[in-house]
Amino acid sequence: MITKSVHHSHRIKAVVYALVRRFEFSLTLPACDVTWSNIPAIRKTYIKGCEEKGPHMPLRIKPYVEA
């Protein structure tokens, strides 16, 4: 028997999947300018030279258009 919370979790995953695949994601700067935190359990991205500003992920998000 599937509990309510498990069923709800699958529903949320389905909605996220449907939304994410409708967009294209790309970096707004070269990948070599992005670095990761040293904490293995928590992956945070930083822009090299701007670490004092806190974690950032410079993404460009566009609607996906089928060719």
C-alpha positions as CSV (number, residue, x, y, z in Angstrom):
1,M,0.0,0.0,0.0
2,I,1.3,3.4,-0.9
3,T,1.1,6.0,1.8
4,K,-0.2,9.5,1.1
5,S,3.3,11.1,1.5
6,V,4.9,8.8,-1.0
7,H,2.1,9.4,-3.5
8,H,2.4,13.1,-2.9
9,S,6.2,12.9,-3.5
10,H,5.7,11.2,-6.8
11,R,3.2,13.8,-7.9
12,I,5.6,16.6,-7.0
13,K,8.4,14.9,-9.0
14,A,6.1,14.5,-12.0
15,V,5.2,18.2,-11.9
16,V,8.9,19.2,-11.6
17,Y,9.8,16.9,-14.5
18,A,7.1,18.4,-16.7
19,L,8.2,21.9,-15.9
20,V,12.0,21.4,-16.2
21,R,11.8,19.7,-19.6
22,R,10.0,22.8,-21.1
23,F,13.1,25.0,-20.5
24,E,16.7,25.1,-21.7
25,F,19.4,25.9,-19.1
26,S,22.9,27.2,-19.9
27,L,25.6,29.0,-18.1
28,T,25.9,32.8,-18.6
29,L,29.7,32.6,-18.3
30,P,32.4,30.0,-19.1
31,A,32.3,26.9,-16.9
32,C,35.9,27.5,-15.9
33,D,34.8,30.6,-14.1
34,V,32.5,28.6,-11.8
35,T,33.8,26.7,-8.8
36,W,32.2,24.4,-6.2
37,S,32.3,24.4,-2.4
38,N,34.6,22.0,-0.6
39,I,31.9,20.6,1.6
40,P,31.0,17.2,0.0
41,A,27.5,16.9,1.4
42,I,26.4,20.4,0.4
43,R,27.3,21.3,-3.2
44,K,27.3,25.1,-3.7
45,T,28.5,26.9,-6.7
46,Y,30.5,30.1,-6.6
47,I,31.8,32.5,-9.3
48,K,35.6,32.6,-9.1
49,G,36.8,35.9,-7.6
50,C,33.3,36.6,-6.2
51,E,33.2,34.0,-3.4
52,E,32.6,36.7,-0.8
53,K,29.2,37.4,-2.4
54,G,28.0,33.9,-1.5
55,P,26.8,31.0,-3.7
56,H,25.7,31.8,-7.2
57,M,24.7,29.7,-10.3
58,P,24.7,32.1,-13.3
59,L,22.1,30.4,-15.4
60,R,20.2,31.5,-18.5
61,I,16.8,30.0,-18.8
62,K,14.9,29.9,-22.1
63,P,11.7,28.2,-23.1
64,Y,12.5,25.0,-25.0
65,V,11.6,25.1,-28.7
66,E,11.4,21.8,-30.6
67,A,13.3,21.9,-33.9
